[in-house]
């Protein structure tokens, strides 16, 4: 019960802080807020794609299979 009383205020404050941060960044860059938001979403999607590719390339099981195929074992 105590945990719920701690989480509820955070659930209200976090979206407000994100909106404030977006608005502040948009004001400092002198851009409309939707442009800043959409750019952030685009950058996040690109970074996630790169991380997924690197994660697949560095997967230990995949590396082991490639190593075995290279040495023909």
Secondary structure, DSSP 8 states (H G I E B T S, - for coil): -HHHHHHHHHHHHHHHHHHHHHHHHHHHHT--HHHHHHHHHHHHHHHHHHHHHHHHHT-HHHHHHHHHHHHT-
